[in-house]
Amino acid sequence: MTPGQPAPKVQLTNSPDYRERYANSVQMRVSLWDFFLLFGTINQTAADAVTIQNYQGIFLSPPQAKALSNLLQ
């Protein structure tokens, strides 16, 4: 975008299968080509036992992973 040029209008829509969920566990795998985030919930079932139930995996390109990192910082 050049200076003085108006920003493009962005329209966000949700797909029919869009869902929101709570995650208190995120695991990450990294390769040369992408980042993989695995979201889940942790449940402590006993004093010495923890269960993690994963429910969603998301692949991110390196530029999108960097944008997410910048946002979280």
Secondary structure, DSSP 8 states (H G I E B T S, - for coil): --TT-----------TT------SEEEEEE-SS-EEEEEEEEEEEETTEEEEEEEEEEEE-HHHHHHHHHHH-
